[in-house]
Amino acid sequence: MKRRSRPHSHLTALQAGLSEVLGEDQLKRLADIGRIRRDWAKIVGPVLSQHTEPLNIDNGCLHVAVDHPAMAQQMRFLHEEIREACFKQCRVTGISNIRTRHQPGAGMPSRSHVTLPLHPLSLSDKKAVAREVHQVHNKALRRAMFEARINQLRHQPPVEA
């Protein structure tokens, strides 16, 4: 008994299917913003990239979210350099304007973020820190000082006796 085989499928590129659904222009804009997002730290630098995030490209305008008004002002100052860097780094053409929008929490996470090892603290170390800050009357300030000192001690390597 011979088994019937199903006809072979014709593979097509994903881009061709997406262009049918989205249209060529929309697909190009998505590809452009994807390349810009991927290389954003190279385009604007590591410091600015942690406070800004490219959102989309619309009618030649690159929309960027910023987490602080000072970052929006910096983007205005660097407008021409950012346009040139988008072309040099990602080959994205047609950006004539950059608009910013304040959005708390905006920013691209750094890929080179290094996590430092945290060292455990003993109860006696925590008590010593509590004694250091016990004379501060403002409870919120005392708590912030305590947590800051504890974190500082946790990031320091342990002292060998």
Backbone as CSV, one residue per row, in Angstrom:
resi,resn,N_x,N_y,N_z,CA_x,CA_y,CA_z,C_x,C_y,C_z
1,MET,0.841,-1.171,0.000,0.000,0.000,0.000,0.896,1.249,0.000
2,LYS,0.690,2.047,-0.993,1.518,3.231,-1.151,0.849,4.413,-0.447
3,ARG,1.685,5.112,0.289,1.204,6.279,1.015,1.213,7.503,0.112
4,ARG,0.159,8.295,0.196,0.121,9.511,-0.612,0.999,10.575,0.033
5,SER,1.777,11.197,-0.750,2.610,12.273,-0.210,1.957,13.611,-0.539
6,ARG,2.165,14.531,0.341,1.581,15.863,0.120,2.478,16.638,-0.829
7,PRO,1.921,17.584,-1.528,2.727,18.348,-2.481,3.768,19.190,-1.737
8,HIS,4.885,19.404,-2.364,5.941,20.217,-1.780,5.481,21.667,-1.689
9,SER,5.813,22.285,-0.582,5.449,23.691,-0.426,6.494,24.560,-1.110
10,HIS,6.062,25.708,-1.506,6.959,26.658,-2.150,7.348,27.692,-1.114
11,LEU,8.613,27.680,-0.743,9.107,28.611,0.259,9.311,29.985,-0.361
12,THR,8.878,30.993,0.372,9.113,32.367,-0.055,9.759,33.104,1.104
13,ALA,10.423,34.164,0.811,11.086,34.945,1.848,10.035,35.611,2.732
14,LEU,10.365,35.725,3.998,9.468,36.362,4.948,9.196,37.810,4.550
15,GLN,10.213,38.444,4.017,10.072,39.839,3.610,9.017,39.990,2.512
16,ALA,8.950,39.046,1.612,7.955,39.124,0.536,6.539,39.026,1.103
17,GLY,6.330,38.124,2.054,5.016,37.994,2.670,4.626,39.221,3.466
18,LEU,5.592,39.774,4.201,5.308,40.986,4.975,5.031,42.177,4.078
19,SER,5.738,42.259,2.959,5.504,43.402,2.077,4.120,43.343,1.452
20,GLU,3.595,42.127,1.246,2.228,42.007,0.733,1.217,42.483,1.760
21,VAL,1.488,42.166,3.032,0.554,42.544,4.090,0.688,44.024,4.456
22,LEU,1.913,44.463,4.676,2.137,45.823,5.167,2.282,46.860,4.055
23,GLY,2.830,46.446,2.942,3.155,47.394,1.883,4.645,47.703,1.933
24,GLU,5.196,48.046,0.798,6.638,48.283,0.693,7.101,49.438,1.581
25,ASP,6.348,50.542,1.596,6.769,51.715,2.367,6.807,51.420,3.860
26,GLN,5.751,50.791,4.360,5.682,50.473,5.790,6.777,49.480,6.180
27,LEU,7.049,48.512,5.332,8.099,47.531,5.612,9.468,48.206,5.658
28,LYS,9.711,49.160,4.740,10.983,49.888,4.750,11.127,50.707,6.021
29,ARG,10.047,51.378,6.462,10.115,52.159,7.699,10.388,51.267,8.898
30,LEU,9.743,50.109,8.953,9.990,49.174,10.063,11.432,48.671,10.060
31,ALA,11.954,48.371,8.888,13.347,47.917,8.797,14.297,49.034,9.212
32,ASP,14.000,50.262,8.788,14.853,51.405,9.146,14.867,51.638,10.652
33,ILE,13.687,51.656,11.278,13.650,51.910,12.717,14.267,50.739,13.479
34,GLY,14.160,49.547,12.954,14.804,48.399,13.585,16.322,48.525,13.576
35,ARG,16.874,48.973,12.437,18.329,49.171,12.366,18.764,50.307,13.275
36,ILE,17.977,51.372,13.330,18.329,52.504,14.200,18.285,52.075,15.662
37,ARG,17.246,51.343,16.058,17.150,50.883,17.449,18.322,49.968,17.806
38,ARG,18.709,49.092,16.872,19.800,48.159,17.120,21.107,48.907,17.370
39,ASP,21.367,49.966,16.610,22.635,50.682,16.694,22.509,52.036,17.393
40,TRP,21.462,52.242,18.171,21.208,53.536,18.793,22.376,54.008,19.666
41,ALA,22.980,53.117,20.436,24.106,53.507,21.290,25.294,53.971,20.454
42,LYS,25.487,53.400,19.273,26.568,53.831,18.394,26.238,55.165,17.735
43,ILE,24.968,55.422,17.526,24.550,56.652,16.848,24.665,57.857,17.778
44,VAL,24.117,57.745,18.996,24.081,58.904,19.893,25.071,58.812,21.049
45,GLY,25.706,57.679,21.220,26.650,57.517,22.319,25.995,56.794,23.485
46,PRO,26.804,56.180,24.355,26.252,55.362,25.431,25.466,56.144,26.477
47,VAL,25.881,57.362,26.774,25.187,58.139,27.817,23.816,58.580,27.329
48,LEU,23.771,59.157,26.146,22.493,59.644,25.604,21.542,58.491,25.299
49,SER,22.092,57.338,24.913,21.224,56.203,24.585,20.520,55.639,25.812
50,GLN,21.083,55.844,26.993,20.430,55.358,28.210,19.252,56.231,28.617
51,HIS,19.138,57.422,28.012,18.058,58.350,28.360,17.126,58.648,27.196
52,THR,17.402,58.057,26.036,16.577,58.300,24.850,16.280,56.975,24.161
53,GLU,15.244,56.984,23.354,14.826,55.755,22.671,14.101,56.114,21.376
54,PRO,14.598,55.652,20.216,13.891,55.939,18.965,12.576,55.165,18.906
55,LEU,11.513,55.842,18.497,10.188,55.219,18.475,9.764,54.810,17.071
56,ASN,9.755,55.777,16.147,9.348,55.463,14.780,9.799,56.554,13.829
57,ILE,9.621,56.284,12.554,9.916,57.260,11.506,8.622,57.499,10.758
58,ASP,8.241,58.760,10.641,6.982,59.089,9.991,7.177,60.341,9.142
59,ASN,6.971,60.227,7.846,7.105,61.348,6.908,8.436,62.075,7.064
60,GLY,9.524,61.327,7.180,10.848,61.915,7.284,11.191,62.444,8.653
61,CYS,10.370,62.186,9.635,10.598,62.669,10.993,10.897,61.481,11.911
62,LEU,12.041,61.520,12.572,12.402,60.492,13.542,11.850,60.914,14.894
63,HIS,10.959,60.117,15.461,10.368,60.402,16.767,11.176,59.671,17.831
64,VAL,11.593,60.432,18.865,12.455,59.891,19.906,11.839,60.196,21.269
65,ALA,11.753,59.173,22.125,11.286,59.364,23.499,12.489,59.725,24.365
66,VAL,12.310,60.698,25.255,13.362,61.113,26.174,12.829,61.043,27.593
67,ASP,13.713,60.788,28.550,13.249,60.676,29.930,13.368,61.972,30.718
68,HIS,13.939,63.016,30.102,14.103,64.292,30.805,14.164,65.409,29.769
69,PRO,13.611,66.594,30.090,13.654,67.699,29.131,15.077,68.094,28.712
70,ALA,16.048,67.898,29.581,17.432,68.222,29.219,17.911,67.330,28.069
71,MET,17.434,66.092,28.037,17.805,65.188,26.949,17.151,65.633,25.634
72,ALA,15.950,66.188,25.720,15.283,66.714,24.518,16.081,67.881,23.951
73,GLN,16.577,68.741,24.829,17.392,69.870,24.381,18.692,69.372,23.750
74,GLN,19.298,68.359,24.340,20.520,67.784,23.784,20.264,67.205,22.391
75,MET,19.101,66.554,22.221,18.747,66.004,20.913,18.608,67.121,19.870
76,ARG,18.056,68.277,20.286,17.930,69.402,19.355,19.312,69.930,18.948
77,PHE,20.238,69.981,19.921,21.590,70.455,19.616,22.312,69.506,18.660
78,LEU,22.083,68.220,18.798,22.794,67.212,18.019,22.010,66.728,16.796
79,HIS,20.975,67.457,16.432,20.073,67.070,15.339,20.826,66.657,14.082
80,GLU,21.716,67.499,13.595,22.425,67.228,12.345,23.363,66.037,12.491
81,GLU,24.072,65.944,13.611,24.997,64.834,13.831,24.254,63.503,13.905
82,ILE,23.082,63.507,14.509,22.283,62.279,14.617,21.790,61.839,13.242
83,ARG,21.338,62.794,12.435,20.902,62.459,11.071,22.044,61.831,10.269
84,GLU,23.223,62.444,10.363,24.384,61.918,9.638,24.777,60.536,10.157
85,ALA,24.735,60.360,11.476,25.108,59.073,12.061,24.104,57.987,11.681
86,CYS,22.836,58.328,11.554,21.827,57.345,11.121,22.153,56.855,9.718
87,PHE,22.623,57.758,8.861,22.980,57.346,7.510,24.264,56.529,7.514
88,LYS,25.301,57.025,8.210,26.600,56.337,8.204,26.517,54.959,8.864
89,GLN,25.815,54.879,9.986,25.771,53.630,10.750,24.761,52.636,10.176
90,CYS,23.574,53.125,9.779,22.471,52.231,9.399,22.024,52.373,7.951
91,ARG,22.571,53.334,7.219,22.165,53.589,5.842,20.688,53.976,5.729
92,VAL,20.211,54.703,6.725,18.822,55.180,6.719,18.819,56.588,6.132
93,THR,18.073,56.765,5.052,17.993,58.076,4.406,16.603,58.655,4.605
94,GLY,16.489,59.926,4.340,15.178,60.566,4.356,14.764,61.136,5.699
95,ILE,15.644,61.123,6.693,15.303,61.746,7.980,15.617,63.228,7.858
96,SER,14.581,64.048,7.927,14.774,65.486,7.789,14.553,66.226,9.105
97,ASN,13.931,65.566,10.071,13.595,66.223,11.330,13.643,65.194,12.449
98,ILE,13.932,65.668,13.650,13.897,64.806,14.831,12.992,65.473,15.856
99,ARG,11.972,64.764,16.278,11.053,65.284,17.299,11.171,64.438,18.551
100,THR,11.088,65.100,19.694,11.205,64.390,20.962,9.885,64.426,21.705
101,ARG,9.708,63.430,22.551,8.517,63.337,23.386,8.962,62.858,24.759
102,HIS,8.537,63.572,25.802,8.904,63.172,27.158,8.142,61.907,27.537
103,GLN,8.889,60.907,27.960,8.302,59.624,28.343,9.140,59.062,29.494
104,PRO,8.623,59.106,30.716,9.397,58.585,31.843,9.806,57.131,31.600
105,GLY,11.036,56.828,31.931,11.540,55.472,31.757,12.094,55.199,30.375
106,ALA,12.141,56.225,29.514,12.685,56.019,28.167,14.177,55.758,28.263
107,GLY,14.668,55.025,27.322,16.100,54.748,27.267,16.344,53.327,26.830
108,MET,17.429,53.142,26.140,17.807,51.821,25.666,18.761,51.212,26.681
109,PRO,18.494,50.006,27.130,19.416,49.404,28.094,20.775,49.153,27.459
110,SER,21.789,49.354,28.247,23.145,49.139,27.762,23.426,47.649,27.673
111,ARG,23.989,47.227,26.552,24.309,45.812,26.387,25.572,45.442,27.132
112,SER,26.406,46.424,27.422,27.670,46.144,28.087,27.567,46.340,29.597
113,HIS,26.352,46.286,30.112,26.141,46.475,31.541,26.783,45.320,32.309
114,VAL,27.668,45.665,33.202,28.374,44.656,33.978,27.783,44.636,35.380
115,THR,27.362,43.480,35.831,26.849,43.368,37.186,27.988,42.960,38.102
116,LEU,28.151,43.714,39.142,29.207,43.440,40.097,28.717,42.424,41.118
117,PRO,29.614,41.603,41.609,29.186,40.636,42.616,28.880,41.344,43.935
118,LEU,27.790,40.952,44.557,27.410,41.522,45.844,27.916,40.612,46.951
119,HIS,28.482,41.238,47.963,29.015,40.476,49.083,28.006,40.500,50.226
120,PRO,27.772,39.368,50.856,26.806,39.333,51.960,27.339,40.090,53.176
121,LEU,26.415,40.690,53.923,26.781,41.400,55.146,26.227,40.646,56.342
122,SER,26.984,40.676,57.399,26.528,40.016,58.623,25.582,40.948,59.368
123,LEU,24.872,40.388,60.313,23.947,41.177,61.136,24.710,42.222,61.935
124,SER,25.899,41.893,62.395,26.690,42.860,63.167,27.109,44.052,62.299
125,ASP,27.385,43.810,61.017,27.713,44.916,60.115,26.508,45.836,59.929
126,LYS,25.331,45.244,59.787,24.109,46.037,59.628,23.800,46.833,60.887
127,LYS,24.045,46.230,62.055,23.837,46.944,63.320,24.795,48.115,63.442
128,ALA,26.038,47.942,62.978,27.022,49.027,63.040,26.569,50.193,62.158
129,VAL,26.025,49.899,61.004,25.522,50.954,60.119,24.329,51.647,60.774
130,ALA,23.460,50.890,61.407,22.308,51.474,62.099,22.769,52.427,63.206
131,ARG,23.832,52.064,63.919,24.370,52.950,64.960,24.943,54.231,64.354
132,GLU,25.533,54.111,63.142,26.102,55.296,62.473,25.024,56.325,62.150
133,VAL,23.840,55.881,61.745,22.811,56.806,61.269,21.694,57.055,62.282
134,HIS,21.807,56.517,63.482,20.688,56.597,64.440,20.387,58.010,64.912
135,GLN,21.317,58.952,64.792,21.069,60.312,65.283,20.309,61.190,64.289
136,VAL,20.073,60.705,63.100,19.313,61.473,62.112,17.834,61.374,62.491
137,HIS,17.179,62.516,62.679,15.796,62.525,63.155,14.773,62.234,62.062
138,ASN,15.035,62.673,60.840,14.105,62.457,59.741,14.149,60.979,59.352
139,LYS,13.010,60.297,59.527,12.964,58.848,59.318,13.268,58.454,57.872
140,ALA,12.716,59.190,56.907,12.950,58.861,55.496,14.424,59.050,55.133
141,LEU,15.017,60.128,55.636,16.428,60.378,55.372,17.303,59.313,56.043
142,ARG,16.965,58.955,57.260,17.727,57.927,57.990,17.666,56.594,57.242
143,ARG,16.503,56.244,56.755,16.357,54.985,56.018,17.162,55.018,54.718
144,ALA,17.107,56.145,53.998,17.862,56.275,52.749,19.366,56.192,53.022
145,MET,19.815,56.833,54.095,21.234,56.770,54.438,21.644,55.344,54.792
146,PHE,20.785,54.643,55.532,21.076,53.262,55.928,21.193,52.375,54.684
147,GLU,20.221,52.469,53.770,20.233,51.633,52.567,21.418,51.958,51.662
148,ALA,21.772,53.240,51.561,22.913,53.627,50.728,24.212,53.058,51.293
149,ARG,24.382,53.139,52.598,25.608,52.621,53.227,25.673,51.096,53.125
150,ILE,24.545,50.420,53.292,24.510,48.957,53.172,24.895,48.545,51.753
151,ASN,24.329,49.223,50.758,24.663,48.908,49.360,26.129,49.198,49.060
152,GLN,26.648,50.264,49.642,28.060,50.585,49.452,28.932,49.465,50.026
153,LEU,28.600,48.978,51.195,29.375,47.901,51.818,29.235,46.588,51.043
154,ARG,28.056,46.330,50.481,27.842,45.084,49.733,28.646,45.052,48.443
155,HIS,28.956,46.219,47.871,29.724,46.266,46.640,31.224,46.271,46.870
156,GLN,31.652,46.512,48.121,33.073,46.475,48.426,33.507,45.042,48.670
157,PRO,34.707,44.689,48.247,35.168,43.329,48.542,35.355,43.160,50.044
158,PRO,35.113,41.967,50.552,35.248,41.748,51.988,36.702,41.907,52.441
159,VAL,36.868,42.459,53.633,38.201,42.675,54.172,38.665,41.369,54.840
160,GLU,39.828,40.912,54.402,40.386,39.679,54.977,41.070,40.021,56.288
161,ALA,40.813,39.244,57.319,41.393,39.516,58.639,42.722,38.819,58.817
